[in-house]
Each structure stands twice: as structure tokens, then as C-alpha cells.
Amino acid sequence: MENKKPSRPGIDLVEIGFIKKMLSRHGKHFLERYFSEKEIEDYQKTKKMTYLAGRFAAKEAIFKSVNIPYKPNLITVYNDPDGCPQIYLGNKEFYIKDSISLSHHGEYAIAIAQIRPEDVGPFKKFTDL
């Protein structure tokens, strides 16, 4: 089943305090539900809430941009060597290039995504999950 819907911009704003509260209440369960193993590993090195908030906002923006199943821990948001955010879907089988932007300021993180099927490897395969 191919995704025939056109992509649309997805945007999400997250209060960093919300991420702190969720992590405090749900700990490891929260991390494993919303973040990939790589993201959890990177977070453990720095313990920066802005890191988690940015990744959380990015995933919400991605889901708003394209019609795919809501499985946030299957998405990894990482920085390329130039520091630009990039996306892996699944276990790095599907790569999306230059489709997302993240920012942090004060108590907020924001992300915007514009993902077109032609920017993803075998996009159809992921939408069938």
C-alpha cells in the first residue's frame, strides 16, 4: 500500500518542563517508548533535557508531516557531521535527508518537518508497518 497523500509541513512545540516531568514520572519506560536506542545512549552521555525535547518535537513534527504509524522509538533523529539533523526510520533501513529543522530557546524546543516520499528510501515499506 503506497502512501498517496501529499506531504504537508509538520510542526511541534514542546515545553522542556513537560519532558522533565514525563522522565521523572515514567523514567525508563518514557525513554523506551519515545526514543530509539541510539537517542537514549546519546542522552545518557549528556543528560540534557533540551536534547530529549528537541527529538520529541522532531518526531511529533514527522508524524504530522506524513501519514505513518505512530511508533516514535522507530525514528532516530541524529546530527550529520555538519550538525544538521537527519532522520533514520526503523533500524536505519530508511533514511530521510534534509527534511527537518530543530531549535531550542529558553524553556521550549521546536521542530518542523517537510517529508516527501521521494526523500525517503523505500517509503512504501515503512508505511506498511
N, C-alpha and C positions, 0 to 999 in steps of 0.2 A: 504494500500500500504506500504509494508515494505521497508526500506532503504537497498538495496542490495550492495551499493557501499562500498568498504573497507574504513576505516578511513585513514586519512593521517595527518601528522603534520600540524598544522596551526600556523602561527607566525604573529605578528603585532608589529610595532614600531610606537609610537605616540609622536610627539613633544608637550610638555606641553603647549607651547605658542599657538598651534593650539586650544587646549581645552579652554584656556583663551579667545581667540578671538571668538570662537563659543559661549561661555557663555556670553560674552559681547554683541555680536550682537543679539543673539536669546533668551537669558535668560531662562525663564521657559519652553518655547517651546523646546529648545535644551535638557534640563534636562528630560522632559517628553517623548521625542522621543527616547532617547538613554538609559535611566536609569530606573530601577524599583523604586517603591515607597520606598522600604527599602534602596536602594542605595542613593536616594535623601535625605531621612531622615538622614542617616549617614553622608552624605556630609554637610548638613546644620549644623551639630554639630561642624565640624572641619574647613570647608571652604578650605580644602586642594586640590589644583589643581592636585597634584600627585595622590590623591585618584581617582578622576574622570578619569584622563589619564590612570591609570592602569586598571580600569574597562572597559574603552572604548577599549583599546588594547586587553583585555581579550575577549571581545565579538567579535571583529573582528577575532581574532585567532580561536574562536569556530566556527564561520561561515565558515572559511577556512578549518577547520578540518572535518566538516560534512556537508552534503547537507540538510540543513533545511531552512525553510522560514526566511527571514531577518526581524526579529522582536526583535531588541535589548532590548527593555524595558520589554520583557517577560523573560529575563535572569537576574538572580541576582547572582552576584559574591560576596561571603562573606568569612570571615575567620572563620575557626573552632576554638575550644578552644586552639589549639596549634599554631594558627596563620597561618595555611596553607589555601590557597584559595580553595574554593569549589564552586560548581555551583548548582543553582536551575533553572529549566526550567518551564515556566508557573507560576502558583501561588503555587509554592513549591510542586507540584504534582510529578515532575520528578527530581530526584537527581542524580548528577554525582559526583563520588568521585575520588580524586587524579588524575585528568586529566589535570590540568592547573598549570602553574607557571608564576608569575609576578615579575617584577623587575623595579626599578626606579633608574636613575642616572642622575645627572645634569638636563638637560632640556628634558630628554626623559623617557618614560615608555615603557616597552616591555612585551609581553606575548607570551607564547607558549602553545598550546593545542594539545592533542592527545586523542580524544574521540572515544571510540569503542562502538558500540551498546550494547555490553554485560555489559558495565559500567553504563548504564542508565536503570532506571526502565522500564516502557513500552515505549521504544524508538519509536516504530512504531506510537503510538498515537500522539506524538509531531510532527513527520514529516508529518502527515496528516493535520495539522492546515493550 
